[in-house]
Amino acid sequence: MNTTSDNWLVHDHHQYDAALDDCEMAADVGEWKKAKDLFKKFVADLKLHMQMEDEVLYPLFIEENGDPDGVIAHLSDEHDYLVHLVSDLAYIIKSNDFDHFLDCLEPLHKAMNQHNDHEEKVFLNMANQSILMRR
């Protein structure tokens, strides 16, 4: 059985967190082109990740387990909020204003971490329940 450290979902989440950190470090030292390039890659990777979850993973779990408490719907709503924060940051990063950038980056970082923790707990619990039901 996979441990948390080798779980693909957790691994992706850690990569996105690190990508935002790298973007912040580049902006902090005034390397705005690098920061923008890193941010652009982060956005593309995150969009693909969320698309896979919204179109494959979430529907699969709903089909297997249902969503009586609306947990999956809530996770999808969290994706919408993250898209909003990413869009704000995409606009702000163009200004090359580190303080403003940081003010917008912090809520994104916090929302991503909360969403990732929530998602990882939900899917770990659902996976465990699904495995137990098949025994």
N, CA, C and O atoms as a DFTB+ gen file, in Angstrom:
540 C
 N C O
     1  1       0.842      -1.177       0.000
     2  2       0.000       0.000       0.000
     3  2       0.885       1.238       0.000
     4  3       1.922       1.259       0.664
     5  1       0.486       2.270      -0.738
     6  2       1.249       3.510      -0.795
     7  2       1.220       4.231       0.542
     8  3       0.206       4.245       1.239
     9  1       2.333       4.818       0.878
    10  2       2.365       5.692       2.039
    11  2       2.099       7.100       1.552
    12  3       2.114       7.363       0.350
    13  1       1.859       7.994       2.478
    14  2       1.584       9.374       2.105
    15  2       2.712       9.961       1.276
    16  3       2.455      10.739       0.357
    17  1       3.956       9.608       1.577
    18  2       5.086      10.219       0.884
    19  2       5.223       9.773      -0.565
    20  3       5.849      10.475      -1.359
    21  1       4.654       8.621      -0.934
    22  2       4.782       8.211      -2.331
    23  2       3.438       8.230      -3.066
    24  3       3.323       7.645      -4.142
    25  1       2.454       8.871      -2.520
    26  2       1.153       9.021      -3.130
    27  2       1.240      10.084      -4.227
    28  3       1.731      11.185      -3.976
    29  1       0.773       9.773      -5.436
    30  2       0.897      10.711      -6.562
    31  2       0.199      12.025      -6.286
    32  3       0.700      13.080      -6.674
    33  1      -0.947      11.986      -5.626
    34  2      -1.702      13.201      -5.340
    35  2      -0.913      14.109      -4.407
    36  3      -0.801      15.313      -4.640
    37  1      -0.372      13.520      -3.350
    38  2       0.431      14.281      -2.390
    39  2       1.682      14.816      -3.078
    40  3       2.083      15.958      -2.856
    41  1       2.294      13.983      -3.915
    42  2       3.503      14.398      -4.633
    43  2       3.217      15.624      -5.503
    44  3       3.976      16.593      -5.478
    45  1       2.131      15.585      -6.269
    46  2       1.766      16.739      -7.095
    47  2       1.544      17.972      -6.233
    48  3       2.010      19.061      -6.567
    49  1       0.837      17.800      -5.132
    50  2       0.562      18.934      -4.254
    51  2       1.856      19.552      -3.732
    52  3       1.982      20.775      -3.673
    53  1       2.804      18.720      -3.359
    54  2       4.094      19.236      -2.881
    55  2       4.832      19.967      -3.997
    56  3       5.477      20.987      -3.751
    57  1       4.742      19.455      -5.209
    58  2       5.400      20.110      -6.349
    59  2       4.835      21.505      -6.586
    60  3       5.591      22.438      -6.857
    61  1       3.524      21.658      -6.489
    62  2       2.901      22.962      -6.729
    63  2       3.259      23.942      -5.623
    64  3       3.461      25.129      -5.879
    65  1       3.337      23.455      -4.416
    66  2       3.752      24.294      -3.291
    67  2       5.187      24.783      -3.505
    68  3       5.485      25.961      -3.306
    69  1       6.058      23.881      -3.907
    70  2       7.458      24.241      -4.168
    71  2       7.563      25.201      -5.355
    72  3       8.399      26.104      -5.343
    73  1       6.732      25.016      -6.369
    74  2       6.757      25.902      -7.537
    75  2       6.389      27.329      -7.144
    76  3       6.993      28.285      -7.631
    77  1       5.403      27.474      -6.267
    78  2       5.049      28.810      -5.787
    79  2       6.183      29.412      -4.970
    80  3       6.455      30.608      -5.074
    81  1       6.842      28.599      -4.163
    82  2       7.994      29.083      -3.389
    83  2       9.099      29.574      -4.319
    84  3       9.688      30.628      -4.081
    85  1       9.384      28.816      -5.377
    86  2      10.414      29.212      -6.342
    87  2      10.041      30.522      -7.028
    88  3      10.891      31.388      -7.237
    89  1       8.785      30.658      -7.369
    90  2       8.295      31.880      -8.001
    91  2       8.468      33.070      -7.053
    92  3       8.911      34.142      -7.463
    93  1       8.117      32.869      -5.800
    94  2       8.268      33.926      -4.800
    95  2       9.734      34.323      -4.636
    96  3      10.048      35.511      -4.558
    97  1      10.624      33.345      -4.583
    98  2      12.052      33.645      -4.411
    99  2      12.592      34.441      -5.596
   100  3      13.374      35.373      -5.410
   101  1      12.186      34.084      -6.797
   102  2      12.648      34.820      -7.979
   103  2      12.143      36.264      -7.941
   104  3      12.893      37.197      -8.229
   105  1      10.890      36.439      -7.589
   106  2      10.328      37.792      -7.507
   107  2      11.004      38.605      -6.407
   108  3      11.232      39.805      -6.560
   109  1      11.317      37.948      -5.309
   110  2      11.933      38.633      -4.168
   111  2      13.281      39.255      -4.522
   112  3      13.650      40.291      -3.970
   113  1      14.011      38.634      -5.431
   114  2      15.324      39.176      -5.822
   115  2      15.236      39.951      -7.139
   116  3      16.257      40.267      -7.751
   117  1      14.017      40.251      -7.565
   118  2      13.826      41.081      -8.747
   119  2      13.973      40.368     -10.073
   120  3      14.061      41.017     -11.116
   121  1      14.002      39.050     -10.057
   122  2      14.092      38.278     -11.304
   123  2      12.676      38.026     -11.832
   124  3      12.166      36.906     -11.794
   125  1      12.062      39.103     -12.323
   126  2      10.656      39.035     -12.697
   127  2      10.398      38.151     -13.913
   128  3       9.369      37.476     -13.969
   129  1      11.297      38.138     -14.880
   130  2      11.099      37.251     -16.033
   131  2      11.069      35.800     -15.568
   132  3      10.202      35.026     -15.974
   133  1      12.025      35.439     -14.714
   134  2      12.063      34.074     -14.183
   135  2      10.803      33.790     -13.372
   136  3      10.205      32.722     -13.504
   137  1      10.396      34.746     -12.531
   138  2       9.191      34.567     -11.714
   139  2       7.967      34.342     -12.602
   140  3       7.139      33.475     -12.326
   141  1       7.866      35.130     -13.663
   142  2       6.720      34.996     -14.577
   143  2       6.754      33.668     -15.324
   144  3       5.717      33.034     -15.515
   145  1       7.935      33.250     -15.743
   146  2       8.064      31.949     -16.420
   147  2       7.692      30.805     -15.478
   148  3       6.976      29.882     -15.867
   149  1       8.176      30.870     -14.246
   150  2       7.843      29.839     -13.250
   151  2       6.346      29.834     -12.961
   152  3       5.730      28.775     -12.843
   153  1       5.771      31.024     -12.849
   154  2       4.342      31.128     -12.574
   155  2       3.527      30.568     -13.739
   156  3       2.533      29.873     -13.528
   157  1       3.945      30.868     -14.956
   158  2       3.241      30.363     -16.140
   159  2       3.248      28.833     -16.162
   160  3       2.225      28.212     -16.452
   161  1       4.386      28.230     -15.858
   162  2       4.482      26.763     -15.808
   163  2       3.618      26.213     -14.673
   164  3       2.920      25.214     -14.846
   165  1       3.670      26.868     -13.514
   166  2       2.844      26.474     -12.373
   167  2       1.369      26.458     -12.770
   168  3       0.655      25.496     -12.485
   169  1       0.917      27.523     -13.426
   170  2      -0.489      27.630     -13.816
   171  2      -0.870      26.508     -14.784
   172  3      -1.915      25.879     -14.623
   173  1      -0.036      26.259     -15.777
   174  2      -0.328      25.198     -16.750
   175  2      -0.404      23.834     -16.065
   176  3      -1.314      23.050     -16.331
   177  1       0.551      23.560     -15.190
   178  2       0.561      22.272     -14.481
   179  2      -0.634      22.144     -13.543
   180  3      -1.258      21.085     -13.469
   181  1      -0.952      23.214     -12.830
   182  2      -2.077      23.185     -11.893
   183  2      -3.398      23.003     -12.637
   184  3      -4.266      22.254     -12.189
   185  1      -3.550      23.683     -13.766
   186  2      -4.782      23.527     -14.558
   187  2      -4.974      22.078     -14.995
   188  3      -6.075      21.536     -14.900
   189  1      -3.902      21.457     -15.472
   190  2      -3.986      20.056     -15.890
   191  2      -4.342      19.164     -14.700
   192  3      -5.182      18.272     -14.821
   193  1      -3.710      19.401     -13.566
   194  2      -3.967      18.624     -12.354
   195  2      -5.444      18.740     -11.948
   196  3      -6.098      17.732     -11.680
   197  1      -5.958      19.965     -11.904
   198  2      -7.349      20.159     -11.495
   199  2      -8.308      19.587     -12.527
   200  3      -9.361      19.060     -12.167
   201  1      -7.959      19.682     -13.804
   202  2      -8.800      19.104     -14.848
   203  2      -8.884      17.585     -14.685
   204  3      -9.961      17.004     -14.816
   205  1      -7.760      16.948     -14.401
   206  2      -7.762      15.491     -14.188
   207  2      -8.635      15.129     -12.988
   208  3      -9.380      14.149     -13.027
   209  1      -8.540      15.920     -11.931
   210  2      -9.369      15.638     -10.755
   211  2     -10.844      15.852     -11.068
   212  3     -11.676      14.998     -10.762
   213  1     -11.173      17.001     -11.681
   214  2     -12.571      17.339     -11.947
   215  2     -13.225      16.412     -12.968
   216  3     -14.415      16.115     -12.866
   217  1     -12.449      15.955     -13.955
   218  2     -13.035      15.165     -15.033
   219  2     -12.860      13.660     -14.870
   220  3     -13.602      12.884     -15.473
   221  1     -11.888      13.237     -14.062
   222  2     -11.626      11.800     -13.921
   223  2     -11.784      11.344     -12.471
   224  3     -12.645      10.519     -12.165
   225  1     -10.960      11.878     -11.594
   226  2     -10.909      11.388     -10.219
   227  2     -12.211      11.621      -9.462
   228  3     -12.762      10.687      -8.878
   229  1     -12.705      12.847      -9.464
   230  2     -13.926      13.139      -8.716
   231  2     -15.114      12.322      -9.224
   232  3     -15.812      11.710      -8.416
   233  1     -15.370      12.292     -10.542
   234  2     -16.493      11.474     -11.022
   235  2     -16.341       9.987     -10.686
   236  3     -17.328       9.316     -10.383
   237  1     -15.121       9.478     -10.739
   238  2     -14.886       8.074     -10.400
   239  2     -15.259       7.799      -8.947
   240  3     -15.932       6.813      -8.649
   241  1     -14.823       8.666      -8.052
   242  2     -15.151       8.463      -6.645
   243  2     -16.636       8.639      -6.375
   244  3     -17.197       7.935      -5.535
   245  1     -17.283       9.566      -7.072
   246  2     -18.730       9.727      -6.905
   247  2     -19.447       8.473      -7.396
   248  3     -20.395       8.009      -6.763
   249  1     -18.999       7.928      -8.518
   250  2     -19.595       6.702      -9.055
   251  2     -19.414       5.537      -8.085
   252  3     -20.335       4.745      -7.881
   253  1     -18.231       5.435      -7.491
   254  2     -17.930       4.331      -6.575
   255  2     -18.576       4.506      -5.202
   256  3     -19.080       3.546      -4.620
   257  1     -18.560       5.734      -4.689
   258  2     -18.943       5.966      -3.294
   259  2     -20.112       6.914      -3.107
   260  3     -20.626       7.047      -1.996
   261  1     -20.541       7.575      -4.173
   262  2     -21.540       8.620      -4.029
   263  2     -20.903       9.855      -3.410
   264  3     -19.697       9.894      -3.168
   265  1     -21.719      10.844      -3.162
   266  2     -21.245      12.073      -2.513
   267  2     -22.350      12.615      -1.621
   268  3     -22.789      13.755      -1.775
   269  1     -22.803      11.766      -0.670
   270  2     -23.959      12.158       0.135
   271  2     -23.729      13.405       0.987
   272  3     -24.678      14.135       1.271
   273  1     -22.509      13.656       1.391
   274  2     -22.228      14.825       2.222
   275  2     -21.768      16.023       1.399
   276  3     -21.482      17.085       1.953
   277  1     -21.694      15.860       0.090
   278  2     -21.279      16.951      -0.778
   279  2     -19.804      17.285      -0.699
   280  3     -19.387      18.384      -1.064
   281  1     -19.009      16.326      -0.219
   282  2     -17.574      16.570      -0.037
   283  2     -16.890      16.813      -1.379
   284  3     -16.083      17.734      -1.504
   285  1     -17.202      16.002      -2.373
   286  2     -16.569      16.151      -3.681
   287  2     -17.021      17.459      -4.325
   288  3     -16.219      18.156      -4.946
   289  1     -18.286      17.789      -4.180
   290  2     -18.779      19.067      -4.709
   291  2     -18.040      20.233      -4.055
   292  3     -17.713      21.220      -4.714
   293  1     -17.785      20.111      -2.768
   294  2     -17.046      21.164      -2.056
   295  2     -15.607      21.261      -2.568
   296  3     -15.083      22.361      -2.741
   297  1     -14.973      20.124      -2.808
   298  2     -13.612      20.138      -3.352
   299  2     -13.591      20.820      -4.719
   300  3     -12.665      21.571      -5.026
   301  1     -14.595      20.562      -5.526
   302  2     -14.689      21.198      -6.838
   303  2     -14.883      22.710      -6.697
   304  3     -14.307      23.489      -7.457
   305  1     -15.692      23.115      -5.726
   306  2     -15.864      24.548      -5.449
   307  2     -14.544      25.184      -5.017
   308  3     -14.252      26.327      -5.370
   309  1     -13.754      24.440      -4.257
   310  2     -12.445      24.944      -3.846
   311  2     -11.555      25.165      -5.070
   312  3     -10.770      26.113      -5.104
   313  1     -11.674      24.301      -6.067
   314  2     -10.924      24.499      -7.315
   315  2     -11.310      25.835      -7.949
   316  3     -10.449      26.581      -8.415
   317  1     -12.604      26.127      -7.963
   318  2     -13.060      27.397      -8.540
   319  2     -12.440      28.583      -7.805
   320  3     -12.036      29.565      -8.429
   321  1     -12.367      28.489      -6.493
   322  2     -11.769      29.565      -5.699
   323  2     -10.275      29.690      -6.007
   324  3      -9.756      30.801      -6.118
   325  1      -9.590      28.565      -6.143
   326  2      -8.164      28.598      -6.484
   327  2      -7.948      29.241      -7.855
   328  3      -7.005      30.011      -8.037
   329  1      -8.809      28.931      -8.812
   330  2      -8.707      29.540     -10.142
   331  2      -8.847      31.058     -10.031
   332  3      -8.126      31.804     -10.695
   333  1      -9.765      31.505      -9.200
   334  2      -9.952      32.945      -8.977
   335  2      -8.675      33.579      -8.415
   336  3      -8.242      34.628      -8.890
   337  1      -8.081      32.948      -7.415
   338  2      -6.856      33.481      -6.810
   339  2      -5.689      33.465      -7.796
   340  3      -4.895      34.406      -7.835
   341  1      -5.584      32.408      -8.585
   342  2      -4.523      32.319      -9.597
   343  2      -4.711      33.424     -10.638
   344  3      -3.739      34.048     -11.063
   345  1      -5.946      33.665     -11.044
   346  2      -6.222      34.729     -12.018
   347  2      -5.816      36.094     -11.475
   348  3      -5.234      36.909     -12.191
   349  1      -6.125      36.335     -10.213
   350  2      -5.712      37.592      -9.576
   351  2      -4.200      37.733      -9.596
   352  3      -3.671      38.794      -9.925
   353  1      -3.515      36.666      -9.245
   354  2      -2.055      36.704      -9.180
   355  2      -1.448      36.860     -10.575
   356  3      -0.421      37.522     -10.729
   357  1      -2.067      36.262     -11.585
   358  2      -1.577      36.403     -12.963
   359  2      -1.628      37.867     -13.401
   360  3      -0.769      38.327     -14.155
   361  1      -2.617      38.577     -12.935
   362  2      -2.726      40.007     -13.237
   363  2      -1.685      40.804     -12.447
   364  3      -1.024      41.682     -13.001
   365  1      -1.542      40.505     -11.176
   366  2      -0.653      41.250     -10.278
   367  2       0.812      41.053     -10.635
   368  3       1.599      41.993     -10.526
   369  1       1.193      39.860     -11.056
   370  2       2.611      39.585     -11.319
   371  2       3.148      40.480     -12.440
   372  3       4.352      40.725     -12.518
   373  1       2.265      40.963     -13.298
   374  2       2.684      41.842     -14.395
   375  2       3.214      43.185     -13.894
   376  3       3.947      43.869     -14.609
   377  1       2.845      43.562     -12.673
   378  2       3.227      44.879     -12.143
   379  2       4.665      44.939     -11.628
   380  3       5.208      46.023     -11.415
   381  1       5.276      43.778     -11.431
   382  2       6.639      43.706     -10.868
   383  2       6.738      44.399      -9.506
   384  3       7.783      44.946      -9.156
   385  1       5.664      44.370      -8.760
   386  2       5.615      44.969      -7.418
   387  2       5.606      43.823      -6.409
   388  3       4.587      43.159      -6.215
   389  1       6.764      43.597      -5.765
   390  2       6.893      42.429      -4.896
   391  2       5.908      42.450      -3.734
   392  3       5.302      41.423      -3.427
   393  1       5.735      43.594      -3.085
   394  2       4.826      43.647      -1.935
   395  2       3.396      43.298      -2.341
   396  3       2.716      42.540      -1.649
   397  1       2.948      43.847      -3.454
   398  2       1.597      43.545      -3.947
   399  2       1.499      42.073      -4.362
   400  3       0.507      41.400      -4.084
   401  1       2.543      41.592      -5.026
   402  2       2.607      40.192      -5.428
   403  2       2.501      39.281      -4.204
   404  3       1.735      38.318      -4.198
   405  1       3.277      39.599      -3.175
   406  2       3.271      38.788      -1.957
   407  2       1.909      38.830      -1.272
   408  3       1.442      37.814      -0.757
   409  1       1.267      40.007      -1.263
   410  2      -0.068      40.131      -0.670
   411  2      -1.082      39.221      -1.362
   412  3      -2.018      38.738      -0.724
   413  1      -0.903      38.987      -2.657
   414  2      -1.813      38.109      -3.403
   415  2      -1.364      36.653      -3.369
   416  3      -2.182      35.740      -3.486
   417  1      -0.073      36.444      -3.210
   418  2       0.462      35.081      -3.180
   419  2       0.080      34.360      -1.886
   420  3      -0.243      33.172      -1.906
   421  1       0.117      35.069      -0.779
   422  2      -0.154      34.430       0.520
   423  2      -1.539      33.789       0.593
   424  3      -1.643      32.649       1.046
   425  1      -2.617      34.476       0.163
   426  2      -3.929      33.806       0.195
   427  2      -3.995      32.579      -0.719
   428  3      -4.654      31.592      -0.389
   429  1      -3.313      32.641      -1.867
   430  2      -3.288      31.485      -2.766
   431  2      -2.577      30.318      -2.108
   432  3      -3.065      29.188      -2.123
   433  1      -1.426      30.601      -1.535
   434  2      -0.660      29.550      -0.860
   435  2      -1.495      28.911       0.260
   436  3      -1.547      27.688       0.390
   437  1      -2.137      29.751       1.053
   438  2      -2.951      29.252       2.172
   439  2      -4.134      28.421       1.662
   440  3      -4.401      27.335       2.176
   441  1      -4.832      28.930       0.663
   442  2      -5.994      28.209       0.125
   443  2      -5.572      26.887      -0.509
   444  3      -6.263      25.878      -0.368
   445  1      -4.439      26.893      -1.206
   446  2      -3.947      25.642      -1.805
   447  2      -3.613      24.618      -0.730
   448  3      -3.988      23.451      -0.844
   449  1      -2.916      25.045       0.305
   450  2      -2.547      24.106       1.373
   451  2      -3.779      23.542       2.070
   452  3      -3.838      22.346       2.356
   453  1      -4.763      24.395       2.343
   454  2      -5.994      23.917       2.978
   455  2      -6.730      22.941       2.059
   456  3      -7.197      21.894       2.505
   457  1      -6.828      23.289       0.785
   458  2      -7.500      22.408      -0.173
   459  2      -6.764      21.075      -0.285
   460  3      -7.386      20.013      -0.270
   461  1      -5.446      21.135      -0.396
   462  2      -4.662      19.907      -0.538
   463  2      -4.828      19.001       0.671
   464  3      -5.016      17.794       0.520
   465  1      -4.759      19.572       1.870
   466  2      -4.957      18.774       3.086
   467  2      -6.346      18.140       3.086
   468  3      -6.495      16.956       3.385
   469  1      -7.352      18.931       2.752
   470  2      -8.731      18.451       2.720
   471  2      -8.873      17.315       1.701
   472  3      -9.432      16.260       2.000
   473  1      -8.361      17.550       0.506
   474  2      -8.474      16.567      -0.566
   475  2      -7.752      15.266      -0.222
   476  3      -8.283      14.177      -0.441
   477  1      -6.552      15.384       0.311
   478  2      -5.780      14.189       0.656
   479  2      -6.483      13.373       1.732
   480  3      -6.498      12.145       1.660
   481  1      -7.061      14.029       2.719
   482  2      -7.796      13.311       3.772
   483  2      -9.028      12.623       3.199
   484  3      -9.300      11.465       3.514
   485  1      -9.768      13.330       2.363
   486  2     -10.985      12.772       1.766
   487  2     -10.659      11.533       0.946
   488  3     -11.300      10.494       1.106
   489  1      -9.665      11.639       0.068
   490  2      -9.372      10.512      -0.812
   491  2      -8.704       9.364      -0.084
   492  3      -8.917       8.206      -0.445
   493  1      -7.916       9.645       0.911
   494  2      -7.333       8.564       1.701
   495  2      -8.439       7.806       2.430
   496  3      -8.447       6.575       2.439
   497  1      -9.370       8.535       3.040
   498  2     -10.497       7.884       3.724
   499  2     -11.363       7.095       2.752
   500  3     -11.746       5.961       3.039
   501  1     -11.674       7.689       1.602
   502  2     -12.512       6.996       0.620
   503  2     -11.812       5.757       0.072
   504  3     -12.441       4.715      -0.114
   505  1     -10.526       5.869      -0.183
   506  2      -9.775       4.717      -0.695
   507  2      -9.759       3.600       0.334
   508  3      -9.954       2.435      -0.010
   509  1      -9.530       3.946       1.586
   510  2      -9.529       2.937       2.645
   511  2     -10.895       2.271       2.768
   512  3     -10.974       1.052       2.917
   513  1     -11.970       3.053       2.708
   514  2     -13.318       2.494       2.794
   515  2     -13.600       1.581       1.608
   516  3     -14.177       0.505       1.768
   517  1     -13.198       2.006       0.436
   518  2     -13.427       1.210      -0.769
   519  2     -12.687      -0.121      -0.687
   520  3     -13.227      -1.160      -1.064
   521  1     -11.461      -0.088      -0.197
   522  2     -10.670      -1.317      -0.043
   523  2     -11.319      -2.237       0.981
   524  3     -11.421      -3.442       0.754
   525  1     -11.757      -1.680       2.105
   526  2     -12.390      -2.492       3.149
   527  2     -13.688      -3.118       2.651
   528  3     -13.997      -4.260       2.993
   529  1     -14.445      -2.381       1.849
   530  2     -15.712      -2.904       1.338
   531  2     -15.490      -4.060       0.368
   532  3     -16.378      -4.897       0.205
   533  1     -14.350      -4.127      -0.267
   534  2     -14.070      -5.174      -1.254
   535  2     -13.455      -6.410      -0.626
   536  3     -13.246      -7.407      -1.316
   537  1     -13.163      -6.370       0.653
   538  2     -12.564      -7.532       1.325
   539  2     -13.570      -8.615       1.511
   540  3     -13.248      -9.669       2.058
